[in-house]
Amino acid sequence: MQHEETQSSQYGVMAQFDNPDDLLRAGKQAFAAGYRKMDAYSPLLVHGLADAIGYKRTRLPWMVFVMGILGAIAGYSLCYWTSAVDYPLNIGGRPFHSGPSFIPITFELTILFSALTSALGMLIANGLPQPYHPVFNVENFARASSDLFFLCIESADEKFDLEETTQFLQSLNPQEVSQVEN
């Protein structure tokens, strides 16, 4: 019963590292130890970290591609409709359906649809805007955007036990291990 109470008041346990290599090594060891619900925070891109902690890829690239294709179809259709169907004007002997003159609008709508899908999809997938997150309660976490690296194992993980997880993270030689309160 106490384990459930501890889990409800705890978001997880966080280890602080001073370089990306230690964070990557810790992420690999935590995944190998069976932890699956964890997140890493870094001020810079750490190659291989996403795979090391078991991050699953999203469908966002496919959605951006599909919306780009729809944007191209919409742009070409708009040009065709206005030039050949709705208001056909013979300008300089050019045919009503002139594909090369439709390229700029088609290209621009492709980029517009792709960019909007990418931006909105990223915001939704990351749960942004997020003015509060429990990891903000950790004292040194403000330095996650400048010079420190963090690995947080969440209490929602099936293998999570406060004492065992804390001991496991301490065995990875971090600078500090902190409990993250909800």
Disulfide bonds with the S-S distance in Angstrom:
none
